[in-house]
Amino acid sequence: MEKVTPFLMFQDGKAEEAMNYYTSLIEDSEIISIVRYGANEAGEEGTVMQAAFSLKGQEFMCIDSNIKHQFSFTPSFSIFLTCSSEEELDNLYEKLIEDGQALMPLDDYGFSRKFGWINDRYGVSWQLNLPE
């Protein structure tokens, strides 16, 4: 085995928008590659057939599914961010919760200085933590 990479499946052509959004929020992040569907291919022309991006060195892959599924993202699998300051955590939380939903609002839950858990506007689950 060469490596293990988290893989995100978006619907309704949101993959590229989500990648751009995530990489704009987190330092040292970038879109690595994008392959789009062309004319007469299985997916809608111009949507993401396969892409790779990194967030703070962690690589992810994603697609725009050309098949409508009865499922989406679940909070059972989330992206965990360890923040280096309260300002960083608050800023990321504020941006990621925009048009999203709080699962655990920012607070001190006894296991770290501050913690929050949200589903973002794309349905992806994020845990934001400021350690002791």
DAJO-V535920 format. One line per field, one symbol per residue. phi: phi as a letter, one per 20 degrees, with the letter a starting at -180 (. if undefined). A space follows every 50 residues. Layout:
phi = ???
This chain:
phi = .eadcfcdddcmmeffffgfffffedglcbeebcddfdfmdfdfgneefa bcbcclneeccbbefedfdecbfcffcceddeeebffffffffgffegmd bfebfgaeendafbbbccdefenfecddcdfg
